[in-house]
């Protein structure tokens, strides 16, 4: 089975965890229809898209088609089975280049609002996670 996944952080093409992304990229840049807070969090400068629709910015990212095995690999990286891990949530997206206002639904990995503390923010509120942000990122040990 094929799934669409919106990646906004380290899983983007050319970014630190792209090797874990086994999907096929759909051309272009996509952005969330709703606004969401995107911040760099903690000592690792991890990008957190927080599940708080209506707050923050419309976030840009890339869209990938993945099979179930690739989705499972992403779930493991994003620690979806752990209480403090990301949650795979369906989001509404649109193409940043398309004037037709065509909407897409895709999974994205979001942090739950109750895990967020303002004191954890190293940078934000962002609309795009850039290579400059990725240069600050520290992979999880082990």
C-alpha positions in Angstrom: 0.0 0.0 0.0 1.2 3.5 -0.8 1.1 6.5 1.5 1.8 10.2 1.2 4.1 11.7 3.8 4.9 15.4 4.3 8.4 16.0 5.6 9.3 19.4 7.0 12.6 18.7 8.8 15.4 16.2 9.0 13.7 13.7 6.6 13.7 16.2 3.7 16.0 15.5 0.7 19.5 16.7 1.5 18.9 16.9 5.2 20.4 14.8 8.1 17.9 11.9 8.3 17.1 11.7 4.6 18.8 8.2 4.5 15.9 6.9 6.5 13.4 8.3 3.9 12.9 5.5 1.3 10.1 7.3 -0.5 9.8 8.7 -3.9 9.6 12.5 -3.9 6.8 14.3 -5.6 8.1 17.4 -7.4 7.8 20.8 -5.8 7.3 22.3 -2.4 4.2 21.8 -0.4 2.8 23.7 2.6 0.3 23.1 5.3 -3.2 24.6 4.8 -3.5 25.3 8.5 -0.8 27.2 10.5 1.3 25.1 12.9 4.1 26.0 15.3 7.5 24.7 14.0 10.4 25.2 16.4 13.9 24.0 17.0 13.8 22.3 20.4 16.3 21.4 23.0 20.1 20.7 23.0 19.7 18.6 19.8 17.9 21.5 17.9 15.3 19.0 16.8 12.5 20.4 14.5 9.2 20.0 16.2 6.0 20.6 14.3 3.5 20.9 17.2 0.0 19.6 16.9 -1.6 23.0 17.6 -3.5 23.9 14.4 -4.2 27.6 13.9 -1.0 28.7 15.7 2.4 29.4 14.1 3.0 29.5 10.4 2.0 27.7 7.3 4.9 25.3 7.1 6.7 24.3 3.9 8.1 20.9 3.1 8.4 18.0 0.7 5.9 15.3 -0.2 6.9 11.6 -0.6 5.1 8.5 -1.6 6.2 5.6 0.6 5.3 2.0 0.9 4.3 0.4 4.2 7.9 -0.7 5.0 9.2 2.8 4.5 6.5 4.2 6.6 7.4 1.7 9.4 11.0 2.9 9.2 9.9 6.5 9.5 7.7 5.6 12.5 10.7 4.0 14.2 12.9 7.0 13.6 10.2 9.3 14.9 9.6 7.0 17.9 5.8 6.9 17.4 5.5 4.0 19.8 6.9 5.9 22.7 4.9 8.3 25.0 7.1 11.3 24.1 7.5 10.4 20.4 6.0 12.1 17.4 2.5 11.1 16.3 1.7 10.4 12.6 -1.2 12.7 11.8 -3.0 13.4 8.5 -2.7 17.0 7.4 -4.2 19.0 4.6 -1.5 20.4 2.2 -1.3 22.4 -1.0 1.4 22.9 -3.6 3.3 26.1 -3.1 3.7 26.4 -6.9 0.1 25.4 -8.0 -2.4 28.2 -8.6 -5.2 25.6 -8.8 -5.5 25.3 -5.0 -5.4 21.6 -5.3 -5.4 20.0 -1.8 -3.6 16.9 -0.7 -3.9 14.8 2.4 -0.7 13.3 3.8 0.8 12.0 7.0 3.2 14.2 8.9 5.0 13.6 12.2 3.9 16.0 14.9 4.7 16.5 18.6 1.8 16.7 21.0 1.2 20.1 22.5 1.4 18.7 26.0 5.1 17.8 25.5 6.0 21.4 24.5 7.5 23.9 27.0 8.4 27.4 25.7 11.7 27.2 27.6 12.8 24.4 25.2 12.7 26.6 22.1 16.1 27.3 20.5 14.6 28.9 17.4 11.1 29.5 16.0 8.3 30.0 15.0 9.5 28.9 11.6 7.7 28.5 8.2 10.6 26.5 6.7 13.3 24.2 8.1 16.5 25.2 6.2 20.0 23.8 5.8 21.2 26.4 8.2 18.8 25.0 10.8 19.9 21.4 9.9 23.5 22.4 10.6 22.6 22.9 14.2 20.8 19.5 14.5 22.4 16.8 16.7 21.4 13.2 16.0 20.2 11.0 18.8 23.0 9.0 20.4 22.9 5.3 19.8 
